[in-house]
């Protein structure tokens, strides 16, 4: 009987943890959306630079590389 209670508790904990993590990630991405090319273009224009496709691609690649190196 004790083993059955532990198994049921573990299953309920896994299900609850999954939904809690999912809700947390949804809220995180709403508050901190990932940067895309359009956002980069807008930031460069606000800084007074004329964004070229080559420059945008270089910046996106460097950001992706920096994220890879952080992990």
Buried (B, 14 or more C-beta within 10 A) or exposed (E): EEEEEEEEEEEEEEEEEEEEEEEEEEEEEEEEEEEEEEEBBEEBEEEEEEBEEEBBEEBBEEEEEEEEEEE
